[in-house]
Amino acid sequence: MDSAAQVLAVNDDLPIRTGAPVHSGKVRAVYWLTERDSRRLAEDRGYRVVPGAPLGIMVISDRLSAFDCLWRAEGGWDGVPGKGAALNAIAAHWFRSFAAAGLAPAHLLEAPHPLLWVVQRARPLALEAIARQYITGSLWRAYEAGERSFCGIALPEGLGAHERLPELLMTPSTKGVLRGLPGVPEADDVNISRAQLLKHRAAFGFEDPGDVDHYTTLLASGFRLIERELAALDLVFVDTKFEFGYVDTAEGTAQLIYLDEVGTPDSSRIWDGPRYRAGEVVEFSKEAFRQALLSGAPDPAVLLDKGRMASRQALAREWILPRALFEQVSASYRGLAERLTGERLAVPERPREELTGVLADELGLLD
């Protein structure tokens, strides 16, 4: 079959019964279910949620996002074959590992198809929880330019590119625009300090004063768990982004859980261990694709300057990339998923047809 037919590029138009507007992100779409369907699914399929907990269907696409834009390749490839299935398999693996280690549950309740999750709706924190163990990427660029304080944390002099940091650095950033908070710029994705989190706890969504510490513990513990398992595969866990939110428990309390995805090449940097020790950085992530865009763009500054977003989006619409770039991303993501899980990755041959079958026959959610 033509690989282009395996790509699920549009994922927000499925005829699922919903109780709220579909939330469509760069890669995932979430269909929030009606109260009736949420109750029925929870009871019929034995989900461990409180009665009446709101549920959703999360459908991951194969779209390729970089520099806040979506990219296309030759041959009608509006995404990367196998990318969505790989991301879901990797994230589900880590969510199961976190639960088994007693860290915290995740919003994922079931994965009845490689591109589909049933999730519990949570009250998300308005921050992206970022942890860094190596100085690279934007952190290195800022350090090289002379910055020594990041999110209120001082870094020592004399660090080199791609060097392991003395300790795990937690550099959270805003998710969405928060207004009226002294010291916090009114912009998306700006760095914030621990002192700012504590001072504006409620604005960031923390429902208990102690949960700023609890989120930090869950972030650090999750990072170390992934780091250990990847090290056993001779891979280096460099940095990552987690997201958190609250759900209600049977005891009537609010519980902080993991959301979205964890430990995937979309949200993390993962390096090849032997190549790193030999002085070369080889990533299992989108970084090679990002660098290819920077190398091939007529004006690379467009991709780095957020003030030129209109020009960047125009470039993404008009620039049809070599298919080889997408094939490289596919091989990297699929290879990592199979190496991590120890199983052959199930890549849907006819994703839309398969999804509608699962939604209708197994879940009973289509009109």
Residue pairs with C-beta under 8 A, 6 or more apart in sequence:
1 349
2 75
3 77
3 81
4 75
4 76
4 77
4 78
4 81
5 349
5 350
6 62
6 81
6 82
6 347
6 348
6 349
6 350
6 351
7 62
7 77
7 78
7 79
7 80
7 81
7 351
8 59
8 60
8 61
8 62
8 79
8 84
8 115
8 348
8 351
8 352
8 355
9 61
9 62
9 63
9 78
9 79
10 61
11 24
11 28
11 29
11 59
11 60
11 61
11 115
12 22
12 24
12 29
12 59
14 31
14 59
14 355
14 356
14 359
14 366
15 356
15 366
15 367
16 31
16 33
16 57
16 359
16 365
16 366
17 33
17 34
17 37
17 365
17 366
17 367
18 31
18 32
18 33
18 34
19 32
19 33
19 34
19 35
19 37
19 38
19 54
20 32
21 32
22 29
22 30
22 31
22 32
23 29
23 30
23 32
26 63
26 65
26 68
26 70
27 60
27 61
27 63
27 65
27 84
27 87
27 266
28 58
28 59
28 60
28 61
28 260
29 58
29 59
29 61
30 56
30 57
30 58
30 59
30 119
31 56
31 57
31 58
31 59
32 54
32 55
32 56
32 121
33 41
33 54
33 55
33 56
33 57
33 365
35 52
35 54
37 55
37 364
37 365
38 52
38 53
38 54
38 55
39 51
39 52
40 364
41 47
41 55
41 118
41 363
42 49
42 51
42 53
42 55
45 109
45 110
45 118
47 53
47 55
47 109
47 110
47 118
47 120
48 109
49 55
49 109
49 120
49 247
50 247
50 248
50 249
50 250
53 120
53 121
53 247
53 248
54 120
54 121
55 109
55 118
55 119
55 120
55 121
56 118
56 119
56 120
56 121
57 116
57 117
57 118
57 119
57 359
57 363
57 365
58 116
58 117
58 118
58 119
59 115
59 116
59 355
60 84
60 85
60 87
60 88
60 115
60 116
60 117
61 79
61 84
61 115
62 79
62 80
62 81
62 82
62 83
62 84
62 351
63 70
63 78
63 79
64 70
64 71
64 79
64 80
64 83
64 286
64 289
64 326
64 329
65 71
65 266
66 286
66 289
66 290
66 293
67 290
67 293
67 303
67 304
67 312
67 316
68 309
68 312
69 312
69 313
69 315
69 316
70 316
71 293
71 316
71 319
71 321
72 78
72 320
72 321
73 320
73 321
73 322
73 323
73 325
73 326
74 320
74 321
74 322
74 323
75 323
77 323
77 326
79 326
80 326
80 329
80 330
80 333
81 326
81 330
81 347
82 330
82 333
82 334
82 345
82 347
83 329
83 330
83 333
84 114
84 115
85 114
85 115
85 334
85 337
85 345
85 346
85 347
85 348
86 264
86 265
86 333
86 334
86 336
86 337
86 345
87 261
87 264
87 265
87 266
87 333
88 111
88 114
88 115
88 117
89 114
89 337
89 340
89 341
89 345
90 261
90 263
90 264
90 265
90 336
90 337
90 340
90 341
91 108
91 261
91 262
91 263
91 264
92 108
92 111
92 117
93 263
93 340
93 341
94 222
94 225
94 226
94 262
94 263
95 105
95 106
95 108
95 258
95 262
97 225
97 226
97 229
98 104
98 105
98 106
98 222
98 225
98 258
98 262
99 105
99 106
101 221
101 225
103 218
103 221
103 222
103 225
103 258
104 218
104 255
104 256
104 257
104 258
105 255
105 257
105 258
106 257
106 258
106 259
106 262
107 119
107 120
107 121
107 122
107 245
107 247
107 257
107 258
107 259
107 260
108 117
108 118
108 119
109 117
109 118
109 119
109 120
110 117
110 118
111 117
111 118
112 118
112 358
112 362
112 363
113 348
113 354
113 355
113 358
114 345
114 346
114 347
114 348
115 348
115 351
115 355
116 355
116 358
116 359
118 363
120 247
121 247
122 245
122 246
122 247
122 257
122 259
123 205
123 207
123 245
123 246
123 247
123 254
124 175
124 205
124 243
124 244
124 245
124 259
125 175
125 204
125 205
125 206
125 215
125 243
125 244
125 245
126 174
126 175
126 176
126 178
126 203
126 204
126 205
127 172
127 173
127 174
127 175
127 192
127 197
127 204
127 205
128 172
128 173
128 174
128 175
128 189
128 241
128 242
128 243
129 170
129 172
129 215
129 219
129 241
129 242
129 243
129 244
130 170
130 171
130 172
130 173
130 239
130 240
130 241
130 242
131 168
131 169
131 170
131 171
131 219
131 220
131 223
131 239
131 240
131 242
132 139
132 165
132 168
132 169
132 170
132 171
132 238
132 239
133 164
133 165
133 168
133 169
133 223
133 227
133 237
133 238
133 239
134 162
134 163
134 164
134 165
134 236
134 238
134 239
134 269
135 143
135 155
135 159
135 160
135 161
135 162
135 163
135 165
136 161
136 162
136 238
136 239
136 269
136 281
137 239
137 269
137 287
139 150
139 169
139 171
139 239
140 161
140 162
142 150
143 155
143 159
144 161
148 154
148 155
148 157
149 155
150 169
150 171
150 191
151 170
151 171
151 172
151 191
151 192
151 193
151 194
152 193
152 194
152 195
152 196
153 169
153 170
153 171
153 193
155 165
155 169
156 166
159 165
162 276
162 281
168 220
168 223
168 224
170 194
170 216
170 219
170 220
171 191
172 191
172 192
172 197
173 189
173 190
173 191
173 192
174 184
174 185
174 187
174 188
174 189
174 190
174 192
175 188
175 189
175 243
176 188
177 186
177 187
177 188
178 184
178 186
178 200
178 203
178 204
179 186
181 196
181 200
181 203
183 196
183 199
184 190
184 192
184 196
184 200
194 212
194 216
197 204
197 206
197 212
198 212
201 209
201 211
201 212
205 245
205 246
206 212
206 215
207 246
207 254
208 214
208 254
211 256
214 256
215 244
215 256
218 242
218 244
218 256
218 258
219 242
222 242
222 258
222 262
222 263
223 237
223 240
226 237
226 240
226 262
226 263
226 268
227 237
229 340
230 236
230 237
230 270
230 340
231 237
231 273
233 339
233 340
234 272
234 273
234 274
235 270
235 271
235 272
235 273
235 284
236 270
236 271
236 272
236 273
236 276
237 263
237 268
237 270
238 268
238 269
238 270
238 271
239 268
239 269
240 262
240 263
240 267
240 268
240 269
241 267
241 268
242 258
242 260
242 262
242 267
243 258
243 259
243 260
244 256
244 257
244 258
244 259
245 256
245 257
245 259
246 254
246 255
246 256
246 257
247 254
247 255
247 257
248 254
248 255
249 255
260 267
261 267
265 284
265 285
265 286
265 332
265 333
265 336
266 285
266 286
268 285
269 283
269 285
269 287
270 283
270 284
270 285
270 336
271 281
271 282
271 283
271 284
272 282
272 283
272 284
275 281
275 282
276 282
284 332
284 333
284 335
284 336
285 332
286 329
288 328
288 329
288 332
289 325
289 328
289 329
292 325
293 303
294 300
294 303
294 304
297 303
297 315
297 319
298 315
299 311
301 308
302 308
302 311
302 312
302 315
303 312
303 315
334 345
334 347
337 345
338 344
338 345
348 354
348 355
356 366
359 365
359 366
360 366
